[in-house]
Amino acid sequence: MGDISDLDRQIEQLRRCELIKENEVKALCAKRNSDSSDGNENGDSKSCSCLTS
């Protein structure tokens, strides 16, 4: 259940154009990549790279 509240918080921060911690970005990308390997591809594989630029 903690993952969902963390995800909601991170999404809200990003919507407000606020930075999130690098380790949070890595965790989001890892989660996205694991979801993609399950056949839930929702975009190109570079979509997480813009968060670290």
ABEGO torsion letter per residue (X at the ends): XAAAAAAAAAAAAAAAGBBBBAAAAAAAAAAAAAAAAAGABAEBAAAAAAAAX
